[in-house]
Amino acid sequence: MSRLLSWFGRGASRRPWVVIASFVVSLFLLGAVAGAVGAGFSNKVNLGDTDSQAATDLLTKRFPAAAGDSALVVFHDDQASVLTDSAQSGAIHTALEKIKTLPNVEDVSPLVVAPEGKTAFVNVSYDKPASELSEENLTELQNAVKPIAEDGIEVSMRGAVVDRWRTRDMPVGEVLGLLAAIVLVALLFRSIAATIVTVVSALIALALGNSVLAVVSGFIDIPSVAPTIAIMLGLGVGIDYALFLVARFRKRLRAGDSVKEAVVNANMTTGTAVLTAGAIVVISILGLYVTGIEVISRMGLATAIVVATAAIASVTLTPAMLRVIGTRVLPKRERKLLKAGATTVDEPAEGKALGRITRGVARRPWVYAASATVALLLLASPTLQLQLGQPDDSNRPAGDTMKIAYDRVSDAFGVGYNGPLIVAVDLADASNPEGTLATLSADIADTKDVASVSPARLNDAKDAAILTVVPDSAPQSTQTSELVKTLRDRTIPDALGSSGAVAHVGGLTATYDDLASKVGSTLGALVATVILLSLILLFFAFRSVWLPVVSAVMNLLSILAAYGVVTLAFQTPWGAQFFGVNEQPVVSFVPMLMFAILFGLSMDYNVFLISAVREMRENGLSAKEAVIQGIQRTSTLITVAGAIMTTVFIGFTFTSETEVKMIGLGLAVAVIIDVTIVRLVLTPSAVSYTHLRAHETPEH
């Protein structure tokens, strides 16, 4: 790998503008290709052999009119008479007639008015899934009901179509996180040029990665939340990878290398660590494919594409930019010394305080290791109460149209109306379809925790039917999950008996329940696969058996601690209050995605630290002294890199997208643990006790 990176470095040194131009041209070309292949992101959830997927497949095949997504439009007025009059002959009636004529609208349900007359709703069904519609569909719906709002009646909306195409808030948190990262880079390097190279190369890599992702989305379904997660991680690792390479380039200049030599040497040494770290992250994330859950696997694919692009750009684009910028990456004082004829420049002293801490840990490794482990296990303990699910719209920010609609429906009709279950019935082999449907409807209505059951709706061929079941409880409630289980395990089998009919429970609520079940059943396989692949890669990278094992254990501890913090933040009253969120279950795919990302990400700083330690060992230092010197040498760089990653991740916690908020918090916590407890306590403790050398292969 070193030879290849050396070749990349020499190529960037000889023709830097060609390399830079190739990235710019690639951006334009990929943008054109993305437009040509119909790039776009999807909200579809395919869960394979689950009951909810069987319901979806049956509806798609036999009842296509009911297979599309919908938008729930809610009307509210504090004066009941005004709403009632409008519903009968005024603006609402006119708007509903207009909605029926809109493109892709399959059906508009009758207006349902609450007993007190202050709230009403209609369900607008479309002939396609939300991902196959466009923003124009939602805009036309909003325009149709605009006259009602102008008459003083409150109009709010929710549903898959609204969620997919509504206008998102400005990414204020993400922008602030990026600005904070830029400030940290500037403070570290004390050079505008070095800051520009680091940030611009990372942003170009991020743009290129997302362009590749857009092209891929034209051929396979990529979940709509995936680009946000990919941007979050791609931005963090992109800045970090460029940061390490720029820092090494500056070090080589100070040591007396020419600009060309510094580019080659930096790419050959730090570039190897960058690609190793990037490969571990990519492999860990692609490990999601062992779960067999398509929506999660493709989130992983999207993230892996952006991370891989960031790593490749750091060893190709960044060296080219460094060749162009040259010695301007150094502070002004150091540039003056070189111009005055100095052959070398002294390295700034750093890491003395951390060196003292590390020496103290090395003297009592067991005491510090045990204390740190206990602390991490305490942080991880709330994970025992982890509840997987899908937070409903009650958790959205105040004023959000989807939350307003949710609250109005809950207050007027009951929370269950916000998450109805769909029972899809296959009547193709039923001996008595009418009698079977009547029995099934009656038995479901008599089931505990069922608020109501709609009349059966048959397709044109009379070989399939739909029953809409309204629970007594909220979509995210464990009570609703138990109802789904009861319907599948007892009510439906008992009602259908030997009738020949087959029924499946579907709808978003049941789908997310099935997703949580699949996550729980496949998480073990993911953990084992990711750990094994990472151990193999690290073994070949460091020619050591002990180091990969110790790194894996430390990573698991930091990941469990991150799980614990996320559980505290979202599932306990005081945690939710502290973080300004509602109590809610953790989104089912978040722990799985967090594990895949964090296991790879946690290796990053270990790779850079251990690379420095091994260099010290090769210079003849003992294992303990190599660790101390390695931590001192990388102290400022890793601390700033960790701070940058943390600020980027925290910036994403300000979003209204719950799953992104959870992942951002978890990643930020894990990075903080990595650059403090793991780097300063667990790593020196482990290496000091085992003396590293005894566990390495003979060639080292």
C-alpha positions in Angstrom: 0.0 0.0 0.0 2.9 2.4 0.8 4.2 2.1 -2.8 0.8 2.8 -4.2 0.4 5.9 -2.0 3.9 7.0 -2.8 2.9 6.8 -6.5 -0.3 8.8 -5.8 1.8 11.4 -4.0 4.3 11.7 -6.9 1.5 12.0 -9.4 -0.1 14.8 -7.3 3.2 16.6 -7.0 3.9 16.5 -10.8 0.4 17.4 -12.0 -1.6 18.9 -9.1 -3.9 21.0 -11.2 -4.8 17.9 -13.3 -5.9 16.1 -10.2 -7.9 19.0 -8.9 -9.6 19.6 -12.3 -10.4 15.9 -12.5 -12.4 16.1 -9.2 -14.3 19.2 -10.4 -15.1 17.6 -13.8 -16.2 14.4 -12.1 -18.7 16.5 -10.0 -20.3 17.9 -13.1 -20.3 14.6 -14.9 -21.9 12.7 -12.0 -24.5 15.4 -11.6 -25.5 15.0 -15.3 -25.6 11.2 -15.0 -27.7 11.4 -11.8 -30.2 13.5 -13.6 -30.3 11.2 -16.6 -30.9 8.0 -14.5 -33.6 9.6 -12.4 -31.8 9.9 -9.1 -34.1 10.0 -6.1 -34.5 8.6 -2.6 -37.2 6.3 -1.3 -39.3 5.7 1.8 -40.1 2.1 0.9 -39.4 -0.5 3.5 -39.0 -4.1 2.3 -38.8 -6.5 5.1 -38.7 -9.8 3.2 -40.5 -12.7 4.9 -42.5 -10.7 7.4 -46.3 -10.5 7.9 -46.4 -6.8 7.1 -44.4 -7.3 3.9 -46.9 -10.1 2.9 -49.7 -7.6 3.5 -48.0 -5.0 1.3 -47.3 -7.5 -1.5 -50.9 -8.7 -1.4 -52.2 -5.2 -1.7 -49.8 -4.4 -4.5 -50.8 -7.4 -6.5 -54.6 -7.6 -5.9 -55.5 -4.1 -4.6 -53.2 -1.6 -6.3 -55.6 1.2 -5.6 -54.9 0.6 -1.9 -51.1 0.1 -2.3 -50.2 3.8 -2.6 -49.4 6.1 0.2 -51.7 8.8 1.7 -52.0 12.2 3.3 -54.3 12.8 6.2 -55.7 16.4 6.1 -57.1 17.6 9.4 -59.4 20.7 9.9 -60.0 22.3 13.2 -61.9 25.3 14.5 -62.7 26.3 18.1 -66.2 27.2 16.9 -68.0 24.0 16.2 -70.7 25.6 14.1 -68.3 27.2 11.7 -66.6 23.9 11.0 -69.9 22.1 10.6 -71.3 24.7 8.2 -68.1 24.7 6.2 -68.1 20.9 6.0 -71.7 20.9 4.6 -71.6 23.7 2.1 -68.6 25.9 2.3 -64.9 26.0 1.7 -64.1 22.5 2.9 -66.6 20.9 0.5 -65.2 22.9 -2.4 -61.6 22.0 -1.5 -62.4 18.3 -1.2 -64.0 18.3 -4.7 -60.8 19.9 -6.0 -58.6 17.4 -4.3 -60.4 14.5 -6.0 -59.3 15.9 -9.4 -55.6 16.3 -8.5 -53.0 14.1 -10.3 -52.3 10.7 -8.8 -55.2 11.0 -6.2 -56.9 7.7 -6.2 -59.5 8.4 -3.5 -60.7 10.9 -0.9 -62.4 9.4 2.1 -65.7 10.9 3.4 -65.2 13.7 5.8 -65.1 12.4 9.4 -66.3 15.0 11.9 -65.7 14.6 15.6 -68.7 14.5 18.0 -68.1 18.0 19.3 -67.8 19.2 15.7 -64.6 21.1 16.1 -62.3 18.7 14.3 -62.6 16.7 11.1 -60.3 14.9 8.7 -60.2 13.2 5.3 -57.7 10.7 4.1 -56.3 11.4 0.6 -55.1 8.2 -1.0 -52.6 8.3 -3.9 -52.0 5.7 -6.6 -48.3 5.5 -5.9 -45.9 5.3 -2.9 -44.7 8.6 -1.7 -41.2 8.0 -3.1 -42.7 7.8 -6.6 -44.6 11.0 -6.3 -43.1 14.5 -6.4 -43.0 17.7 -4.4 -45.6 19.1 -6.8 -48.2 16.5 -5.5 -47.9 17.9 -2.0 -47.9 21.5 -3.2 -51.1 21.0 -5.2 -52.7 19.5 -2.1 -51.6 22.4 0.0 -52.9 24.9 -2.6 -56.3 23.1 -2.7 -56.9 23.6 1.1 -55.3 27.1 1.2 -58.7 28.9 0.9 -59.9 27.0 4.0 -56.9 28.3 6.0 -57.6 31.8 4.7 -61.2 31.5 6.1 -59.7 31.1 9.5 -59.9 27.3 9.8 -56.7 25.5 10.9 -55.5 23.0 8.4 -52.7 20.5 9.2 -51.4 17.4 7.5 -49.5 14.2 8.2 -48.8 10.9 6.5 -46.1 9.4 4.2 -46.7 11.8 1.3 -46.5 14.8 3.7 -43.4 13.5 5.4 -41.6 12.7 2.2 -42.2 16.0 0.4 -42.7 18.7 3.0 -40.3 21.6 3.3 -37.5 20.8 5.8 -36.1 23.2 8.3 -32.9 25.0 7.5 -29.9 22.8 8.7 -28.9 25.4 11.2 -27.3 22.9 13.6 -25.3 21.3 10.8 -24.0 24.6 9.6 -23.0 25.7 13.1 -21.2 22.3 13.5 -19.3 22.9 10.3 -18.3 26.4 11.3 -17.1 25.1 14.7 -15.0 22.5 12.9 -13.5 25.2 10.7 -12.6 27.3 13.8 -11.0 24.3 15.5 -8.9 23.5 12.3 -7.8 27.2 12.2 -6.8 27.2 15.9 -4.8 24.0 15.4 -2.9 25.0 12.3 -2.7 28.8 12.8 -2.7 29.0 9.0 -5.5 30.1 6.7 -4.0 28.1 3.9 -3.8 24.9 5.9 -7.4 25.4 7.0 -8.6 25.9 3.5 -6.9 22.8 2.2 -8.4 20.7 5.0 -11.9 22.0 4.8 -12.2 22.4 1.0 -10.8 19.0 0.2 -13.2 17.4 2.7 -16.2 19.4 1.2 -15.3 18.4 -2.3 -15.0 14.8 -1.3 -18.4 15.0 0.4 -20.0 16.5 -2.7 -18.4 13.9 -4.9 -19.5 11.1 -2.6 -23.1 12.4 -2.6 -23.0 12.6 -6.4 -22.0 9.0 -6.6 -24.8 8.2 -4.2 -27.3 10.1 -6.3 -26.3 8.0 -9.3 -26.6 4.8 -7.4 -30.1 5.9 -6.2 -31.2 5.9 -9.9 -30.7 2.1 -10.0 -31.6 0.9 -6.5 -33.8 2.3 -3.7 -31.8 4.3 -1.2 -33.8 5.3 1.9 -34.5 9.0 2.1 -32.8 9.4 5.5 -29.6 7.7 4.2 -28.1 10.9 2.6 -28.4 12.8 5.9 -26.6 10.1 7.8 -24.0 9.7 5.0 -23.3 13.5 5.1 -23.0 13.5 8.9 -20.4 10.8 8.9 -18.7 11.8 5.6 -18.2 15.3 6.8 -16.7 14.2 10.1 -14.2 11.6 8.6 -13.5 13.8 5.6 -12.2 16.7 7.7 -10.4 14.3 10.0 -8.6 12.4 7.2 -7.5 15.6 5.5 -6.5 17.0 8.9 -4.1 14.1 9.6 -2.5 14.4 6.1 -2.1 18.1 6.3 -0.5 17.8 9.8 2.0 15.2 8.5 2.8 17.3 5.5 3.6 20.2 7.8 5.8 17.9 9.9 7.8 16.8 6.9 8.3 20.5 5.8 9.6 21.3 9.3 12.0 18.3 9.1 13.6 19.8 6.0 11.7 18.1 3.1 11.0 20.0 -0.1 7.3 20.5 -0.9 7.4 17.6 -3.4 9.2 15.3 -0.9 6.8 16.3 1.9 3.8 15.4 -0.3 5.2 12.0 -1.1 6.3 11.2 2.4 3.1 12.4 4.0 1.0 10.3 1.6 3.2 7.3 2.0 3.0 7.3 5.9 -0.2 9.0 7.1 -2.0 8.0 3.8 -1.6 4.4 4.8 -3.2 5.0 8.2 -6.0 7.0 6.5 -6.9 4.2 4.0 -6.7 1.6 6.8 -9.0 3.6 9.0 -11.4 4.3 6.1 -11.4 0.6 5.0 -12.3 -0.4 8.6 -15.2 2.0 8.6 -16.4 0.9 5.2 -16.1 -2.8 6.0 -17.9 -2.3 9.3 -20.8 -0.5 7.7 -21.1 -2.9 4.8 -21.4 -5.6 7.5 -25.0 -4.5 7.7 -25.7 -6.7 4.7 -25.5 -9.8 6.9 -28.7 -8.7 8.5 -30.7 -9.3 5.4 -32.8 -6.2 6.1 -32.8 -4.3 2.8 -33.6 -0.8 4.2 -30.8 -1.0 6.7 -28.3 -2.5 4.3 -28.9 0.3 1.9 -28.4 2.9 4.5 -25.1 1.3 5.2 -24.3 1.2 1.5 -25.0 5.0 1.2 -22.8 5.8 4.1 -20.0 3.5 3.0 -20.0 5.2 -0.5 -19.5 8.6 1.1 -16.8 7.5 3.6 -14.9 5.6 0.9 -14.9 8.7 -1.3 -13.6 10.8 1.6 -10.7 8.4 2.2 -9.8 8.2 -1.5 -9.9 11.9 -1.9 -7.7 12.4 1.2 -4.8 10.5 -0.5 -5.4 12.0 -4.0 -7.0 15.4 -3.9 -5.5 16.6 -0.6 -1.9 15.9 -1.8 -2.5 17.9 -5.0 -3.9 20.8 -3.0 -0.9 20.7 -0.7 1.5 20.7 -3.6 -0.2 23.9 -4.9 -0.3 25.6 -1.5 3.2 24.6 -0.5 4.8 26.1 2.5 1.9 28.5 3.1 0.4 25.7 5.3 3.0 26.7 7.9 2.5 29.6 10.3 4.0 32.9 9.2 6.9 32.7 11.7 8.0 29.3 10.4 7.8 30.4 6.8 10.1 33.3 7.6 12.6 30.9 9.2 12.7 28.7 6.1 13.0 31.7 3.8 15.9 33.0 5.9 17.8 29.8 5.1 16.9 27.4 8.0 16.9 23.8 6.9 14.6 22.6 9.6 12.1 24.1 12.0 11.5 22.9 15.6 8.3 21.1 16.2 6.0 22.9 18.7 6.1 21.3 22.1 2.9 19.5 22.9 1.3 16.8 25.0 3.3 17.2 28.2 0.2 17.2 30.4 -1.1 14.1 28.6 2.3 12.5 28.9 2.2 12.9 32.7 -1.3 11.4 32.8 -0.2 8.5 30.6 2.9 7.8 32.8 0.6 7.7 35.9 -1.7 5.2 34.1 1.3 3.1 33.0 2.5 2.8 36.7 -0.9 1.3 37.8 -2.5 -0.1 34.7 -4.9 -2.5 36.4 -6.3 0.1 38.7 -6.9 2.6 35.9 -8.2 0.0 33.5 -10.6 -1.4 36.0 -11.9 2.1 37.0 -12.4 3.1 33.4 -14.2 -0.1 32.6 -16.5 0.2 35.5 -17.3 3.8 34.5 -18.1 2.7 30.9 -20.3 -0.2 32.1 -22.2 2.2 34.4 -22.8 4.5 31.3 -23.9 1.4 29.4 -26.3 0.0 32.0 -29.4 1.8 30.8 -29.1 -0.2 27.6 -30.7 -3.1 29.5 -33.9 -1.0 29.3 -33.6 -0.3 25.6 -37.0 -0.3 23.9 -36.9 -0.5 20.1 -39.8 1.0 18.1 -40.7 3.9 15.8 -41.4 7.3 17.5 -44.7 8.7 16.2 -45.5 12.3 15.2 -46.2 13.4 18.8 -42.4 13.7 19.2 -42.1 16.3 16.4 -41.4 20.0 17.3 -44.2 22.3 18.4 -45.7 24.0 15.4 -44.8 21.2 13.0 -47.8 20.5 10.8 -47.5 16.7 11.4 -47.5 17.2 15.1 -50.5 19.5 15.0 -52.4 17.0 12.9 -51.5 14.2 15.3 -52.5 16.1 18.4 -55.8 17.3 16.8 -56.8 13.7 15.8 -55.7 12.3 19.2 -57.8 14.9 21.1 -60.9 14.5 19.0 -60.9 10.8 18.0 -58.3 9.0 20.1 -54.6 8.4 19.6 -55.1 5.1 17.7 -56.5 6.9 14.7 -52.9 8.2 14.1 -51.6 4.7 13.5 -54.3 2.3 12.1 -53.5 -1.3 11.3 -54.3 -2.7 7.9 -55.5 -6.2 7.7 -55.1 -7.5 4.1 -57.2 -10.6 3.4 -56.6 -13.0 0.6 -60.0 -14.5 -0.4 -58.9 -16.4 -3.5 -59.4 -19.8 -1.8 -62.1 -18.8 0.6 -65.2 -21.0 0.6 -67.5 -18.3 2.0 -65.9 -14.9 1.5 -68.7 -12.8 2.9 -69.2 -15.0 6.0 -65.4 -15.1 6.5 -65.1 -11.3 6.4 -68.0 -10.9 8.8 -66.6 -13.3 11.3 -63.1 -11.8 11.0 -64.4 -8.2 11.5 -66.5 -9.2 14.5 -63.6 -11.1 16.2 -61.2 -8.3 15.6 -63.7 -5.7 17.0 -64.0 -7.9 20.1 -60.2 -8.0 20.7 -58.8 -6.2 23.6 -57.3 -2.8 22.8 -59.2 -2.4 19.5 -61.1 0.9 19.3 -62.9 0.2 16.0 -62.9 -1.8 12.8 -63.9 -0.3 9.4 -66.3 -2.2 7.1 -64.4 -4.6 4.8 -63.4 -3.1 1.5 -63.3 -5.5 -1.5 -61.3 -5.2 -4.7 -63.0 -5.4 -8.1 -62.2 -9.1 -8.5 -63.7 -9.8 -5.0 -60.6 -12.0 -4.2 -59.0 -9.5 -1.7 -60.3 -7.2 1.1 -59.0 -4.6 3.5 -60.0 -4.1 7.1 -58.8 -0.9 8.9 -58.3 -1.5 12.6 -58.0 1.4 14.9 -56.1 0.6 18.2 -56.9 2.2 21.6 -53.2 3.1 22.0 -50.6 5.3 20.3 -48.5 4.0 17.4 -45.3 4.0 19.4 -46.9 2.3 22.5 -45.9 -1.2 23.5 -49.7 -1.8 23.9 -50.1 -1.4 20.2 -47.2 -3.8 19.5 -48.9 -6.3 21.8 -52.1 -5.9 19.9 -50.3 -6.6 16.6 -49.0 -9.8 18.1 -52.4 -10.8 19.5 -54.1 -10.3 16.1 -51.5 -12.4 14.3 -51.1 -15.2 16.9 -54.7 -15.6 18.1 -57.5 -13.5 16.7 -56.9 -13.9 13.0 -56.0 -17.7 13.0 -59.1 -18.4 15.2 -61.4 -16.3 13.0 -60.3 -17.8 9.7 -60.0 -21.4 10.8 -60.4 -23.7 7.9 -62.1 -21.0 5.7 -59.3 -21.0 3.1 -58.8 -17.3 3.6 -55.4 -15.9 4.6 -54.9 -12.5 6.3 -51.9 -10.4 7.1 -51.5 -7.4 9.5 -49.7 -4.5 7.8 -49.6 -0.7 7.8 -46.7 1.5 9.0 -47.2 0.6 12.7 -47.0 -3.2 12.0 -44.1 -2.7 9.6 -42.0 -0.9 12.2 -42.8 -3.6 14.7 -41.5 -6.2 12.3 -38.5 -4.1 11.6 -37.7 -4.0 15.3 -38.1 -7.8 15.6 -35.7 -8.3 12.6 -33.2 -6.0 14.1 -33.3 -7.8 17.4 -32.9 -11.2 15.8 -30.0 -10.2 13.5 -28.0 -7.9 15.7 -25.8 -10.7 17.0 -24.8 -11.8 13.5 -23.9 -8.2 12.6 -21.7 -7.8 15.8 -19.9 -11.1 15.1 -19.3 -10.3 11.4 -18.1 -6.7 11.9 -15.7 -7.7 14.8 -14.3 -10.6 12.7 -13.7 -8.6 9.6 -12.1 -5.7 11.6 -9.8 -8.1 13.4 -8.6 -9.6 10.2 -8.0 -6.2 8.6 -6.1 -4.9 11.7 -4.1 -8.1 11.9 -2.7 -7.5 8.4 -2.3 -3.8 9.1 -0.3 -4.2 12.3 1.0 -7.8 12.2 -0.3 -8.2 15.7 -2.9 -10.5 17.3 -3.2 -8.8 20.6 -3.7 -5.2 19.4 -6.8 -5.9 17.3 -8.4 -7.9 20.1 -7.7 -5.2 22.7 -9.0 -2.5 20.3 -12.2 -4.6 19.7 -12.9 -4.9 23.4 -12.4 -1.1 23.9 -14.6 -0.4 21.0 -17.4 -2.5 22.4 -17.2 -0.7 25.7 -17.5 2.7 24.1 -20.3 1.6 21.9 -22.3 0.2 24.8 -21.7 3.4 26.7 -23.1 5.3 23.7 -26.1 3.1 23.7 -26.7 3.8 27.3 -26.6 7.6 26.8 -29.0 7.4 23.9 -31.4 5.3 26.1 -31.1 7.8 28.9 -31.7 10.7 26.6 -34.8 9.4 24.9 -36.4 6.8 27.3 -36.2 8.5 30.7 -38.1 11.6 31.9 -35.1 13.5 33.1 -33.0 12.6 30.1 -35.7 13.6 27.7 -36.2 16.9 29.6 -32.4 17.6 29.5 -32.1 17.0 25.8 -35.4 18.8 25.0 -37.2 15.8 23.5 -40.2 13.7 24.4 -39.9 10.2 25.9 -40.0 7.7 23.0 -38.6 4.4 21.9 -35.3 4.3 20.2 -35.8 4.0 16.4 -35.4 0.3 15.7 -32.5 0.5 13.2 -30.5 3.1 15.2 -28.6 0.6 17.4 -27.6 -1.5 14.5 -26.5 1.4 12.3 -24.7 3.0 15.3 -22.8 -0.3 15.9 -21.6 -0.6 12.4 -20.6 3.0 12.2 -19.0 3.2 15.6 -17.0 0.0 15.5 -15.3 1.3 12.4 -15.1 4.9 13.5 -13.7 3.9 16.9 -10.8 2.2 15.2 -9.8 5.4 13.5 -8.1 7.0 16.4 -6.7 3.7 17.5 -5.1 3.2 14.1 -3.5 6.7 14.1 -2.3 6.3 17.7 -1.0 2.8 17.3 0.8 3.8 14.1 2.6 6.5 16.1 3.4 4.0 18.9 4.8 1.5 16.4 7.0 4.2 14.9 8.4 4.9 18.4 9.0 1.2 18.9 10.9 1.0 15.6 13.1 3.9 17.0 14.1 1.6 19.9 11.8 2.8 22.7 10.2 0.3 25.2 6.5 -0.5 24.9 5.5 1.7 27.8 7.7 4.6 26.6 6.4 4.2 23.0 2.8 4.5 24.2 3.7 7.6 26.2 5.6 9.3 23.4 2.9 8.2 20.9 0.2 9.8 22.9 2.2 13.0 23.4 3.1 13.2 19.7 -0.6 12.7 18.6 -2.2 14.4 21.5 -3.1 17.8 20.0 -4.0 16.3 16.6 -6.3 13.5 17.9 -7.9 15.8 20.4 -8.7 18.4 17.8 -9.8 15.7 15.4 -12.1 14.2 18.0 -13.5 17.7 18.8 -14.2 18.3 15.1 -16.0 15.0 14.8 -18.0 15.7 17.9 -19.1 19.2 16.9 -20.2 17.9 13.5 -22.2 15.1 15.1 -23.7 17.3 17.7 -24.8 19.7 14.9 -27.0 17.0 13.6 -28.8 16.6 16.9 -30.6 19.8 16.2 -32.6 18.3 13.4 -36.3 17.4 13.7 -35.5 14.0 12.2 -35.6 11.7 15.3 -33.4 8.9 13.9 -30.7 11.4 12.9 -30.8 13.1 16.3 -30.3 9.8 18.0 -27.4 8.7 15.8 -25.7 12.1 16.1 -25.9 12.0 19.9 -24.6 8.4 20.0 -21.7 9.1 17.7 -20.7 12.2 19.5 -20.7 10.4 22.9 -18.6 7.5 21.5 -16.0 9.9 20.0 -15.7 11.8 23.2 -15.1 8.5 25.1 -12.6 7.4 22.4 -10.4 10.5 22.7 -10.5 10.6 26.5 -11.1 7.3 28.4 -10.0 4.9 25.7 -6.9 6.9 24.5 -5.7 8.2 27.9 -6.6 5.3 30.1 -7.5 2.0 28.5 -4.9 2.0 25.7 -1.9 2.8 27.8 -3.1 0.4 30.5 -3.5 -2.5 28.1 -0.2 -1.9 26.3 1.7 -1.3 29.5 0.5 -4.5 31.1 1.1 -6.8 28.1 4.3 -5.1 26.9 3.1 -5.3 23.3 6.3 -6.9 22.0 5.6 -10.3 23.5 2.4 -10.6 21.5 3.7 -9.4 18.1 4.8 -11.6 15.3 8.6 -12.2 15.0 9.0 -9.7 12.1 8.1 -6.9 14.5 
